[in-house]
């Protein structure tokens, strides 16, 4: 008899557990999750990054390129923007091998940090910022990337990251 009563209670508690929904705007992630960079702590690193989650639920950061090398680098005369994630969809045929969708969890009210290293990035007195993708549901992005890998060149598996995550850009700092 207690089994029959406990089942609905546990299910109700799971349903009431706070979490973001897929329909919730990315704006909440962009305001509640903070991406900051600073001068490097580790010798040989280009910069030090810190991601703070101010939400009551865990978030996930796409981290395959978070420690370097960069996924993509945007350069202008006065600024370098390092992308540790794809930021726009780009249809195409995936190569035979595709980097895994590695997601780093940032717990509610927690901060993670690390150093970014890429010998190919030349800052030369310009300001630099770092972009990352942050999302809530890790299962949807993994499943969509698998589907996109089989899309006959309509999508790149990277498109799943762009659709899933909020793209956060750090503060810009001046490096020598």
Buried (B, 14 or more C-beta within 10 A) or exposed (E): EEEEEEEEEEEEEEEEEEEBEEEEEBEEBBEBBBBBBEEBEEEEBBBBBBBBBEBEEBBBBBBBBBBBBBBBBEBEEEBBBBBBBBBEBEEBEBEEEBEEBEBBEBEEEBEBEBBBBBEEBEBEEBBBBBBBBBBBBBEBBBEBBEEBBEBEEEBBBBBBBBBBBBBBBBEBBEBE
